[in-house]
Amino acid sequence: MHVVIYEPGNDDFVLLQRRLNDDEIMDARHFAGQLAEMYDREIDDSPGYIPNCSGDIRVEFRENPDNGTVIWSGQSFYFKRDE
């Protein structure tokens, strides 16, 4: 299983793609937080609906990292905005 994090709408630019270790859980929020830390950002956990494939980033779990049609699960996230 692979985790793929990309920017929806920006030609689906891939920010992170790697194979999951055997002991890792498919937790989209966890991986979104890790990526946010890499970019010195924070995930916005405000309540509300985020349509699939919108938001600032999308986290997907795929058997084949190059096949965005067949995914096990996915979730979209926004970064917190500067105030």
PDB file of N, CA, C and O in Angstrom:
ATOM      1  N   MET A   1       0.842  -1.174   0.000  1.00  0.00           N
ATOM      2  CA  MET A   1       0.000   0.000   0.000  1.00  0.00           C
ATOM      3  C   MET A   1       0.890   1.242   0.000  1.00  0.00           C
ATOM      4  O   MET A   1       1.952   1.265   0.623  1.00  0.00           O
ATOM      5  N   HIS A   2       0.437   2.264  -0.707  1.00  0.00           N
ATOM      6  CA  HIS A   2       1.179   3.526  -0.822  1.00  0.00           C
ATOM      7  C   HIS A   2       0.323   4.680  -0.317  1.00  0.00           C
ATOM      8  O   HIS A   2      -0.903   4.646  -0.411  1.00  0.00           O
ATOM      9  N   VAL A   3       0.977   5.691   0.214  1.00  0.00           N
ATOM     10  CA  VAL A   3       0.318   6.952   0.519  1.00  0.00           C
ATOM     11  C   VAL A   3       0.757   7.949  -0.549  1.00  0.00           C
ATOM     12  O   VAL A   3       1.939   8.054  -0.877  1.00  0.00           O
ATOM     13  N   VAL A   4      -0.218   8.676  -1.083  1.00  0.00           N
ATOM     14  CA  VAL A   4       0.048   9.689  -2.102  1.00  0.00           C
ATOM     15  C   VAL A   4      -0.642  10.969  -1.641  1.00  0.00           C
ATOM     16  O   VAL A   4      -1.845  10.979  -1.382  1.00  0.00           O
ATOM     17  N   ILE A   5       0.130  12.042  -1.543  1.00  0.00           N
ATOM     18  CA  ILE A   5      -0.435  13.342  -1.172  1.00  0.00           C
ATOM     19  C   ILE A   5      -0.175  14.295  -2.332  1.00  0.00           C
ATOM     20  O   ILE A   5       0.958  14.449  -2.789  1.00  0.00           O
ATOM     21  N   TYR A   6      -1.241  14.926  -2.793  1.00  0.00           N
ATOM     22  CA  TYR A   6      -1.107  15.815  -3.941  1.00  0.00           C
ATOM     23  C   TYR A   6      -1.968  17.056  -3.774  1.00  0.00           C
ATOM     24  O   TYR A   6      -2.831  17.124  -2.899  1.00  0.00           O
ATOM     25  N   GLU A   7      -1.712  18.041  -4.639  1.00  0.00           N
ATOM     26  CA  GLU A   7      -2.477  19.286  -4.672  1.00  0.00           C
ATOM     27  C   GLU A   7      -3.568  19.159  -5.735  1.00  0.00           C
ATOM     28  O   GLU A   7      -3.272  19.201  -6.929  1.00  0.00           O
ATOM     29  N   PRO A   8      -4.815  19.006  -5.320  1.00  0.00           N
ATOM     30  CA  PRO A   8      -5.883  18.917  -6.321  1.00  0.00           C
ATOM     31  C   PRO A   8      -6.029  20.227  -7.086  1.00  0.00           C
ATOM     32  O   PRO A   8      -5.929  21.308  -6.505  1.00  0.00           O
ATOM     33  N   GLY A   9      -6.259  20.128  -8.359  1.00  0.00           N
ATOM     34  CA  GLY A   9      -6.468  21.311  -9.169  1.00  0.00           C
ATOM     35  C   GLY A   9      -5.186  21.960  -9.666  1.00  0.00           C
ATOM     36  O   GLY A   9      -5.240  22.828 -10.538  1.00  0.00           O
ATOM     37  N   ASN A  10      -4.057  21.569  -9.146  1.00  0.00           N
ATOM     38  CA  ASN A  10      -2.762  22.083  -9.615  1.00  0.00           C
ATOM     39  C   ASN A  10      -2.100  20.980 -10.432  1.00  0.00           C
ATOM     40  O   ASN A  10      -0.978  20.563 -10.145  1.00  0.00           O
ATOM     41  N   ASP A  11      -2.804  20.523 -11.440  1.00  0.00           N
ATOM     42  CA  ASP A  11      -2.363  19.381 -12.247  1.00  0.00           C
ATOM     43  C   ASP A  11      -2.072  18.171 -11.370  1.00  0.00           C
ATOM     44  O   ASP A  11      -1.271  17.307 -11.726  1.00  0.00           O
ATOM     45  N   ASP A  12      -2.748  18.122 -10.200  1.00  0.00           N
ATOM     46  CA  ASP A  12      -2.572  17.029  -9.234  1.00  0.00           C
ATOM     47  C   ASP A  12      -1.092  16.821  -8.905  1.00  0.00           C
ATOM     48  O   ASP A  12      -0.600  15.693  -8.869  1.00  0.00           O
ATOM     49  N   PHE A  13      -0.399  17.930  -8.668  1.00  0.00           N
ATOM     50  CA  PHE A  13       1.029  17.918  -8.348  1.00  0.00           C
ATOM     51  C   PHE A  13       1.281  17.091  -7.089  1.00  0.00           C
ATOM     52  O   PHE A  13       0.733  17.392  -6.028  1.00  0.00           O
ATOM     53  N   VAL A  14       2.105  16.056  -7.201  1.00  0.00           N
ATOM     54  CA  VAL A  14       2.378  15.144  -6.084  1.00  0.00           C
ATOM     55  C   VAL A  14       3.423  15.757  -5.157  1.00  0.00           C
ATOM     56  O   VAL A  14       4.523  16.115  -5.579  1.00  0.00           O
ATOM     57  N   LEU A  15       3.052  15.868  -3.883  1.00  0.00           N
ATOM     58  CA  LEU A  15       3.940  16.412  -2.857  1.00  0.00           C
ATOM     59  C   LEU A  15       4.682  15.312  -2.105  1.00  0.00           C
ATOM     60  O   LEU A  15       5.814  15.508  -1.662  1.00  0.00           O
ATOM     61  N   LEU A  16       4.040  14.156  -1.966  1.00  0.00           N
ATOM     62  CA  LEU A  16       4.650  13.030  -1.251  1.00  0.00           C
ATOM     63  C   LEU A  16       4.052  11.742  -1.799  1.00  0.00           C
ATOM     64  O   LEU A  16       2.844  11.636  -2.009  1.00  0.00           O
ATOM     65  N   GLN A  17       4.917  10.777  -2.023  1.00  0.00           N
ATOM     66  CA  GLN A  17       4.467   9.459  -2.492  1.00  0.00           C
ATOM     67  C   GLN A  17       5.454   8.449  -1.973  1.00  0.00           C
ATOM     68  O   GLN A  17       6.647   8.520  -2.267  1.00  0.00           O
ATOM     69  N   ARG A  18       4.950   7.493  -1.188  1.00  0.00           N
ATOM     70  CA  ARG A  18       5.849   6.454  -0.688  1.00  0.00           C
ATOM     71  C   ARG A  18       5.056   5.230  -0.248  1.00  0.00           C
ATOM     72  O   ARG A  18       3.849   5.293  -0.015  1.00  0.00           O
ATOM     73  N   ARG A  19       5.767   4.127  -0.142  1.00  0.00           N
ATOM     74  CA  ARG A  19       5.173   2.877   0.326  1.00  0.00           C
ATOM     75  C   ARG A  19       5.001   2.962   1.837  1.00  0.00           C
ATOM     76  O   ARG A  19       5.874   3.472   2.540  1.00  0.00           O
ATOM     77  N   LEU A  20       3.874   2.461   2.333  1.00  0.00           N
ATOM     78  CA  LEU A  20       3.644   2.398   3.772  1.00  0.00           C
ATOM     79  C   LEU A  20       4.461   1.256   4.371  1.00  0.00           C
ATOM     80  O   LEU A  20       4.608   0.195   3.764  1.00  0.00           O
ATOM     81  N   ASN A  21       4.982   1.488   5.551  1.00  0.00           N
ATOM     82  CA  ASN A  21       5.627   0.413   6.295  1.00  0.00           C
ATOM     83  C   ASN A  21       4.555  -0.527   6.832  1.00  0.00           C
ATOM     84  O   ASN A  21       3.393  -0.141   6.957  1.00  0.00           O
ATOM     85  N   ASP A  22       4.942  -1.758   7.148  1.00  0.00           N
ATOM     86  CA  ASP A  22       3.978  -2.747   7.622  1.00  0.00           C
ATOM     87  C   ASP A  22       3.263  -2.321   8.896  1.00  0.00           C
ATOM     88  O   ASP A  22       2.128  -2.734   9.134  1.00  0.00           O
ATOM     89  N   ASP A  23       3.911  -1.500   9.718  1.00  0.00           N
ATOM     90  CA  ASP A  23       3.311  -1.107  10.995  1.00  0.00           C
ATOM     91  C   ASP A  23       2.537   0.213  10.917  1.00  0.00           C
ATOM     92  O   ASP A  23       2.022   0.675  11.935  1.00  0.00           O
ATOM     93  N   GLU A  24       2.444   0.827   9.741  1.00  0.00           N
ATOM     94  CA  GLU A  24       1.734   2.098   9.604  1.00  0.00           C
ATOM     95  C   GLU A  24       0.253   1.870   9.305  1.00  0.00           C
ATOM     96  O   GLU A  24      -0.124   0.939   8.594  1.00  0.00           O
ATOM     97  N   ILE A  25      -0.559   2.738   9.863  1.00  0.00           N
ATOM     98  CA  ILE A  25      -2.007   2.680   9.688  1.00  0.00           C
ATOM     99  C   ILE A  25      -2.412   3.694   8.622  1.00  0.00           C
ATOM    100  O   ILE A  25      -1.811   4.764   8.516  1.00  0.00           O
ATOM    101  N   MET A  26      -3.422   3.359   7.841  1.00  0.00           N
ATOM    102  CA  MET A  26      -3.928   4.288   6.825  1.00  0.00           C
ATOM    103  C   MET A  26      -4.738   5.382   7.530  1.00  0.00           C
ATOM    104  O   MET A  26      -5.962   5.297   7.629  1.00  0.00           O
ATOM    105  N   ASP A  27      -4.043   6.394   8.009  1.00  0.00           N
ATOM    106  CA  ASP A  27      -4.647   7.503   8.738  1.00  0.00           C
ATOM    107  C   ASP A  27      -4.357   8.794   7.972  1.00  0.00           C
ATOM    108  O   ASP A  27      -3.270   9.360   8.080  1.00  0.00           O
ATOM    109  N   ALA A  28      -5.333   9.244   7.207  1.00  0.00           N
ATOM    110  CA  ALA A  28      -5.128  10.403   6.336  1.00  0.00           C
ATOM    111  C   ALA A  28      -4.753  11.650   7.135  1.00  0.00           C
ATOM    112  O   ALA A  28      -3.877  12.404   6.712  1.00  0.00           O
ATOM    113  N   ARG A  29      -5.394  11.881   8.272  1.00  0.00           N
ATOM    114  CA  ARG A  29      -5.103  13.073   9.078  1.00  0.00           C
ATOM    115  C   ARG A  29      -3.653  13.061   9.557  1.00  0.00           C
ATOM    116  O   ARG A  29      -2.998  14.103   9.581  1.00  0.00           O
ATOM    117  N   HIS A  30      -3.157  11.898   9.935  1.00  0.00           N
ATOM    118  CA  HIS A  30      -1.768  11.755  10.392  1.00  0.00           C
ATOM    119  C   HIS A  30      -0.787  12.177   9.288  1.00  0.00           C
ATOM    120  O   HIS A  30       0.132  12.960   9.531  1.00  0.00           O
ATOM    121  N   PHE A  31      -0.991  11.657   8.088  1.00  0.00           N
ATOM    122  CA  PHE A  31      -0.079  11.975   6.984  1.00  0.00           C
ATOM    123  C   PHE A  31      -0.231  13.425   6.525  1.00  0.00           C
ATOM    124  O   PHE A  31       0.752  14.048   6.125  1.00  0.00           O
ATOM    125  N   ALA A  32      -1.439  13.965   6.577  1.00  0.00           N
ATOM    126  CA  ALA A  32      -1.631  15.380   6.248  1.00  0.00           C
ATOM    127  C   ALA A  32      -0.861  16.246   7.239  1.00  0.00           C
ATOM    128  O   ALA A  32      -0.240  17.234   6.846  1.00  0.00           O
ATOM    129  N   GLY A  33      -0.896  15.885   8.512  1.00  0.00           N
ATOM    130  CA  GLY A  33      -0.152  16.628   9.528  1.00  0.00           C
ATOM    131  C   GLY A  33       1.350  16.556   9.320  1.00  0.00           C
ATOM    132  O   GLY A  33       2.054  17.550   9.499  1.00  0.00           O
ATOM    133  N   GLN A  34       1.842  15.380   8.940  1.00  0.00           N
ATOM    134  CA  GLN A  34       3.278  15.243   8.665  1.00  0.00           C
ATOM    135  C   GLN A  34       3.697  16.141   7.500  1.00  0.00           C
ATOM    136  O   GLN A  34       4.727  16.812   7.564  1.00  0.00           O
ATOM    137  N   LEU A  35       2.898  16.146   6.449  1.00  0.00           N
ATOM    138  CA  LEU A  35       3.232  16.984   5.296  1.00  0.00           C
ATOM    139  C   LEU A  35       3.172  18.461   5.681  1.00  0.00           C
ATOM    140  O   LEU A  35       4.037  19.240   5.280  1.00  0.00           O
ATOM    141  N   ALA A  36       2.172  18.848   6.446  1.00  0.00           N
ATOM    142  CA  ALA A  36       2.047  20.235   6.879  1.00  0.00           C
ATOM    143  C   ALA A  36       3.289  20.665   7.660  1.00  0.00           C
ATOM    144  O   ALA A  36       3.786  21.774   7.466  1.00  0.00           O
ATOM    145  N   GLU A  37       3.788  19.806   8.532  1.00  0.00           N
ATOM    146  CA  GLU A  37       5.004  20.118   9.283  1.00  0.00           C
ATOM    147  C   GLU A  37       6.190  20.332   8.357  1.00  0.00           C
ATOM    148  O   GLU A  37       7.007  21.222   8.594  1.00  0.00           O
ATOM    149  N   MET A  38       6.296  19.525   7.302  1.00  0.00           N
ATOM    150  CA  MET A  38       7.391  19.665   6.352  1.00  0.00           C
ATOM    151  C   MET A  38       7.386  21.054   5.706  1.00  0.00           C
ATOM    152  O   MET A  38       8.442  21.590   5.371  1.00  0.00           O
ATOM    153  N   TYR A  39       6.197  21.632   5.534  1.00  0.00           N
ATOM    154  CA  TYR A  39       6.050  22.930   4.888  1.00  0.00           C
ATOM    155  C   TYR A  39       5.814  24.048   5.909  1.00  0.00           C
ATOM    156  O   TYR A  39       5.436  25.161   5.541  1.00  0.00           O
ATOM    157  N   ASP A  40       6.039  23.748   7.185  1.00  0.00           N
ATOM    158  CA  ASP A  40       5.860  24.715   8.268  1.00  0.00           C
ATOM    159  C   ASP A  40       4.448  25.314   8.242  1.00  0.00           C
ATOM    160  O   ASP A  40       4.263  26.525   8.364  1.00  0.00           O
ATOM    161  N   ARG A  41       3.468  24.435   8.081  1.00  0.00           N
ATOM    162  CA  ARG A  41       2.054  24.822   8.042  1.00  0.00           C
ATOM    163  C   ARG A  41       1.299  23.991   9.071  1.00  0.00           C
ATOM    164  O   ARG A  41       1.873  23.124   9.730  1.00  0.00           O
ATOM    165  N   GLU A  42       0.007  24.266   9.198  1.00  0.00           N
ATOM    166  CA  GLU A  42      -0.866  23.489  10.064  1.00  0.00           C
ATOM    167  C   GLU A  42      -2.126  23.131   9.284  1.00  0.00           C
ATOM    168  O   GLU A  42      -2.577  23.883   8.420  1.00  0.00           O
ATOM    169  N   ILE A  43      -2.679  21.972   9.606  1.00  0.00           N
ATOM    170  CA  ILE A  43      -3.937  21.549   8.997  1.00  0.00           C
ATOM    171  C   ILE A  43      -5.080  22.255   9.719  1.00  0.00           C
ATOM    172  O   ILE A  43      -5.089  22.341  10.947  1.00  0.00           O
ATOM    173  N   ASP A  44      -6.030  22.751   8.962  1.00  0.00           N
ATOM    174  CA  ASP A  44      -7.206  23.406   9.528  1.00  0.00           C
ATOM    175  C   ASP A  44      -8.222  22.324   9.891  1.00  0.00           C
ATOM    176  O   ASP A  44      -8.787  21.667   9.017  1.00  0.00           O
ATOM    177  N   ASP A  45      -8.442  22.152  11.191  1.00  0.00           N
ATOM    178  CA  ASP A  45      -9.393  21.142  11.662  1.00  0.00           C
ATOM    179  C   ASP A  45     -10.757  21.737  11.977  1.00  0.00           C
ATOM    180  O   ASP A  45     -11.544  21.128  12.701  1.00  0.00           O
ATOM    181  N   SER A  46     -11.048  22.920  11.442  1.00  0.00           N
ATOM    182  CA  SER A  46     -12.357  23.526  11.661  1.00  0.00           C
ATOM    183  C   SER A  46     -13.433  22.583  11.138  1.00  0.00           C
ATOM    184  O   SER A  46     -13.263  21.937  10.104  1.00  0.00           O
ATOM    185  N   PRO A  47     -14.550  22.515  11.872  1.00  0.00           N
ATOM    186  CA  PRO A  47     -15.619  21.637  11.383  1.00  0.00           C
ATOM    187  C   PRO A  47     -16.181  22.152  10.069  1.00  0.00           C
ATOM    188  O   PRO A  47     -16.225  23.358   9.828  1.00  0.00           O
ATOM    189  N   GLY A  48     -16.593  21.260   9.255  1.00  0.00           N
ATOM    190  CA  GLY A  48     -17.165  21.631   7.957  1.00  0.00           C
ATOM    191  C   GLY A  48     -16.862  20.570   6.922  1.00  0.00           C
ATOM    192  O   GLY A  48     -15.953  19.755   7.076  1.00  0.00           O
ATOM    193  N   TYR A  49     -17.632  20.605   5.888  1.00  0.00           N
ATOM    194  CA  TYR A  49     -17.518  19.627   4.811  1.00  0.00           C
ATOM    195  C   TYR A  49     -16.512  20.095   3.783  1.00  0.00           C
ATOM    196  O   TYR A  49     -16.549  21.245   3.346  1.00  0.00           O
ATOM    197  N   ILE A  50     -15.610  19.204   3.395  1.00  0.00           N
ATOM    198  CA  ILE A  50     -14.666  19.477   2.315  1.00  0.00           C
ATOM    199  C   ILE A  50     -14.971  18.467   1.204  1.00  0.00           C
ATOM    200  O   ILE A  50     -14.772  17.267   1.394  1.00  0.00           O
ATOM    201  N   PRO A  51     -15.443  18.931   0.063  1.00  0.00           N
ATOM    202  CA  PRO A  51     -15.733  17.993  -1.031  1.00  0.00           C
ATOM    203  C   PRO A  51     -14.469  17.230  -1.450  1.00  0.00           C
ATOM    204  O   PRO A  51     -13.357  17.754  -1.379  1.00  0.00           O
ATOM    205  N   ASN A  52     -14.664  16.000  -1.881  1.00  0.00           N
ATOM    206  CA  ASN A  52     -13.531  15.203  -2.362  1.00  0.00           C
ATOM    207  C   ASN A  52     -12.796  15.944  -3.473  1.00  0.00           C
ATOM    208  O   ASN A  52     -13.402  16.601  -4.320  1.00  0.00           O
ATOM    209  N   CYS A  53     -11.484  15.818  -3.443  1.00  0.00           N
ATOM    210  CA  CYS A  53     -10.596  16.394  -4.452  1.00  0.00           C
ATOM    211  C   CYS A  53     -10.652  17.916  -4.498  1.00  0.00           C
ATOM    212  O   CYS A  53     -10.413  18.520  -5.543  1.00  0.00           O
ATOM    213  N   SER A  54     -10.963  18.526  -3.373  1.00  0.00           N
ATOM    214  CA  SER A  54     -10.821  19.971  -3.244  1.00  0.00           C
ATOM    215  C   SER A  54      -9.903  20.187  -2.041  1.00  0.00           C
ATOM    216  O   SER A  54      -9.261  19.240  -1.585  1.00  0.00           O
ATOM    217  N   GLY A  55      -9.830  21.384  -1.531  1.00  0.00           N
ATOM    218  CA  GLY A  55      -8.907  21.646  -0.434  1.00  0.00           C
ATOM    219  C   GLY A  55      -7.519  21.944  -0.970  1.00  0.00           C
ATOM    220  O   GLY A  55      -7.290  21.989  -2.178  1.00  0.00           O
ATOM    221  N   ASP A  56      -6.601  22.146  -0.038  1.00  0.00           N
ATOM    222  CA  ASP A  56      -5.216  22.435  -0.417  1.00  0.00           C
ATOM    223  C   ASP A  56      -4.445  21.173  -0.761  1.00  0.00           C
ATOM    224  O   ASP A  56      -3.608  21.177  -1.663  1.00  0.00           O
ATOM    225  N   ILE A  57      -4.731  20.080  -0.034  1.00  0.00           N
ATOM    226  CA  ILE A  57      -4.063  18.807  -0.312  1.00  0.00           C
ATOM    227  C   ILE A  57      -5.070  17.667  -0.221  1.00  0.00           C
ATOM    228  O   ILE A  57      -6.119  17.790   0.412  1.00  0.00           O
ATOM    229  N   ARG A  58      -4.733  16.575  -0.856  1.00  0.00           N
ATOM    230  CA  ARG A  58      -5.546  15.351  -0.788  1.00  0.00           C
ATOM    231  C   ARG A  58      -4.611  14.204  -0.461  1.00  0.00           C
ATOM    232  O   ARG A  58      -3.551  14.057  -1.070  1.00  0.00           O
ATOM    233  N   VAL A  59      -5.014  13.390   0.510  1.00  0.00           N
ATOM    234  CA  VAL A  59      -4.264  12.205   0.922  1.00  0.00           C
ATOM    235  C   VAL A  59      -5.032  10.988   0.428  1.00  0.00           C
ATOM    236  O   VAL A  59      -6.221  10.840   0.712  1.00  0.00           O
ATOM    237  N   GLU A  60      -4.356  10.120  -0.308  1.00  0.00           N
ATOM    238  CA  GLU A  60      -4.981   8.894  -0.803  1.00  0.00           C
ATOM    239  C   GLU A  60      -4.101   7.690  -0.487  1.00  0.00           C
ATOM    240  O   GLU A  60      -2.876   7.789  -0.425  1.00  0.00           O
ATOM    241  N   PHE A  61      -4.760   6.554  -0.291  1.00  0.00           N
ATOM    242  CA  PHE A  61      -4.064   5.292  -0.085  1.00  0.00           C
ATOM    243  C   PHE A  61      -4.377   4.400  -1.279  1.00  0.00           C
ATOM    244  O   PHE A  61      -5.535   4.099  -1.570  1.00  0.00           O
ATOM    245  N   ARG A  62      -3.301   3.982  -1.968  1.00  0.00           N
ATOM    246  CA  ARG A  62      -3.443   3.242  -3.219  1.00  0.00           C
ATOM    247  C   ARG A  62      -2.514   2.023  -3.218  1.00  0.00           C
ATOM    248  O   ARG A  62      -1.422   2.062  -2.650  1.00  0.00           O
ATOM    249  N   GLU A  63      -2.957   0.960  -3.850  1.00  0.00           N
ATOM    250  CA  GLU A  63      -2.056  -0.177  -4.059  1.00  0.00           C
ATOM    251  C   GLU A  63      -1.016   0.171  -5.106  1.00  0.00           C
ATOM    252  O   GLU A  63       0.158  -0.168  -4.957  1.00  0.00           O
ATOM    253  N   ASN A  64      -1.441   0.847  -6.163  1.00  0.00           N
ATOM    254  CA  ASN A  64      -0.544   1.294  -7.228  1.00  0.00           C
ATOM    255  C   ASN A  64      -0.466   2.814  -7.149  1.00  0.00           C
ATOM    256  O   ASN A  64      -1.463   3.485  -7.413  1.00  0.00           O
ATOM    257  N   PRO A  65       0.689   3.379  -6.793  1.00  0.00           N
ATOM    258  CA  PRO A  65       0.766   4.823  -6.606  1.00  0.00           C
ATOM    259  C   PRO A  65       0.511   5.630  -7.879  1.00  0.00           C
ATOM    260  O   PRO A  65       0.212   6.822  -7.807  1.00  0.00           O
ATOM    261  N   ASP A  66       0.626   4.994  -9.030  1.00  0.00           N
ATOM    262  CA  ASP A  66       0.433   5.692 -10.298  1.00  0.00           C
ATOM    263  C   ASP A  66      -0.989   5.590 -10.839  1.00  0.00           C
ATOM    264  O   ASP A  66      -1.283   6.108 -11.916  1.00  0.00           O
ATOM    265  N   ASN A  67      -1.879   4.920 -10.091  1.00  0.00           N
ATOM    266  CA  ASN A  67      -3.259   4.750 -10.529  1.00  0.00           C
ATOM    267  C   ASN A  67      -4.173   5.523  -9.582  1.00  0.00           C
ATOM    268  O   ASN A  67      -4.520   5.036  -8.506  1.00  0.00           O
ATOM    269  N   GLY A  68      -4.558   6.735  -9.991  1.00  0.00           N
ATOM    270  CA  GLY A  68      -5.420   7.566  -9.170  1.00  0.00           C
ATOM    271  C   GLY A  68      -6.893   7.247  -9.304  1.00  0.00           C
ATOM    272  O   GLY A  68      -7.734   7.931  -8.720  1.00  0.00           O
ATOM    273  N   THR A  69      -7.215   6.215 -10.069  1.00  0.00           N
ATOM    274  CA  THR A  69      -8.605   5.818 -10.248  1.00  0.00           C
ATOM    275  C   THR A  69      -9.034   4.821  -9.178  1.00  0.00           C
ATOM    276  O   THR A  69     -10.168   4.869  -8.701  1.00  0.00           O
ATOM    277  N   VAL A  70      -8.140   3.924  -8.802  1.00  0.00           N
ATOM    278  CA  VAL A  70      -8.454   2.892  -7.816  1.00  0.00           C
ATOM    279  C   VAL A  70      -7.736   3.237  -6.513  1.00  0.00           C
ATOM    280  O   VAL A  70      -6.522   3.072  -6.393  1.00  0.00           O
ATOM    281  N   ILE A  71      -8.515   3.721  -5.536  1.00  0.00           N
ATOM    282  CA  ILE A  71      -7.939   4.058  -4.237  1.00  0.00           C
ATOM    283  C   ILE A  71      -8.695   3.310  -3.144  1.00  0.00           C
ATOM    284  O   ILE A  71      -9.872   2.984  -3.296  1.00  0.00           O
ATOM    285  N   TRP A  72      -7.996   3.044  -2.039  1.00  0.00           N
ATOM    286  CA  TRP A  72      -8.642   2.405  -0.890  1.00  0.00           C
ATOM    287  C   TRP A  72      -9.425   3.430  -0.091  1.00  0.00           C
ATOM    288  O   TRP A  72     -10.555   3.178   0.326  1.00  0.00           O
ATOM    289  N   SER A  73      -8.820   4.580   0.119  1.00  0.00           N
ATOM    290  CA  SER A  73      -9.509   5.680   0.797  1.00  0.00           C
ATOM    291  C   SER A  73      -8.768   6.966   0.503  1.00  0.00           C
ATOM    292  O   SER A  73      -7.607   6.955   0.095  1.00  0.00           O
ATOM    293  N   GLY A  74      -9.458   8.076   0.717  1.00  0.00           N
ATOM    294  CA  GLY A  74      -8.855   9.378   0.492  1.00  0.00           C
ATOM    295  C   GLY A  74      -9.608  10.444   1.256  1.00  0.00           C
ATOM    296  O   GLY A  74     -10.794  10.302   1.554  1.00  0.00           O
ATOM    297  N   GLN A  75      -8.897  11.518   1.568  1.00  0.00           N
ATOM    298  CA  GLN A  75      -9.509  12.627   2.287  1.00  0.00           C
ATOM    299  C   GLN A  75      -8.790  13.915   1.900  1.00  0.00           C
ATOM    300  O   GLN A  75      -7.577  13.926   1.692  1.00  0.00           O
ATOM    301  N   SER A  76      -9.555  14.998   1.807  1.00  0.00           N
ATOM    302  CA  SER A  76      -9.002  16.311   1.448  1.00  0.00           C
ATOM    303  C   SER A  76      -8.864  17.175   2.696  1.00  0.00           C
ATOM    304  O   SER A  76      -9.624  17.025   3.653  1.00  0.00           O
ATOM    305  N   PHE A  77      -7.885  18.082   2.678  1.00  0.00           N
ATOM    306  CA  PHE A  77      -7.609  18.947   3.817  1.00  0.00           C
ATOM    307  C   PHE A  77      -7.272  20.345   3.327  1.00  0.00           C
ATOM    308  O   PHE A  77      -6.785  20.538   2.213  1.00  0.00           O
ATOM    309  N   TYR A  78      -7.547  21.322   4.201  1.00  0.00           N
ATOM    310  CA  TYR A  78      -7.090  22.700   4.006  1.00  0.00           C
ATOM    311  C   TYR A  78      -6.005  23.007   5.014  1.00  0.00           C
ATOM    312  O   TYR A  78      -5.978  22.440   6.107  1.00  0.00           O
ATOM    313  N   PHE A  79      -5.105  23.914   4.639  1.00  0.00           N
ATOM    314  CA  PHE A  79      -4.143  24.450   5.596  1.00  0.00           C
ATOM    315  C   PHE A  79      -4.805  25.615   6.325  1.00  0.00           C
ATOM    316  O   PHE A  79      -5.703  26.262   5.787  1.00  0.00           O
ATOM    317  N   LYS A  80      -4.359  25.878   7.547  1.00  0.00           N
ATOM    318  CA  LYS A  80      -4.817  27.069   8.253  1.00  0.00           C
ATOM    319  C   LYS A  80      -4.312  28.291   7.497  1.00  0.00           C
ATOM    320  O   LYS A  80      -3.198  28.294   6.975  1.00  0.00           O
ATOM    321  N   ARG A  81      -5.127  29.310   7.445  1.00  0.00           N
ATOM    322  CA  ARG A  81      -4.780  30.548   6.751  1.00  0.00           C
ATOM    323  C   ARG A  81      -4.121  31.510   7.731  1.00  0.00           C
ATOM    324  O   ARG A  81      -4.442  31.526   8.919  1.00  0.00           O
ATOM    325  N   ASP A  82      -3.205  32.303   7.218  1.00  0.00           N
ATOM    326  CA  ASP A  82      -2.585  33.357   8.048  1.00  0.00           C
ATOM    327  C   ASP A  82      -3.644  34.379   8.399  1.00  0.00           C
ATOM    328  O   ASP A  82      -4.464  34.765   7.566  1.00  0.00           O
ATOM    329  N   GLU A  83      -3.610  34.806   9.635  1.00  0.00           N
ATOM    330  CA  GLU A  83      -4.623  35.778  10.063  1.00  0.00           C
ATOM    331  C   GLU A  83      -4.097  37.167  10.109  1.00  0.00           C
ATOM    332  O   GLU A  83      -4.832  38.095  10.450  1.00  0.00           O
TER     333      GLU A  83
END
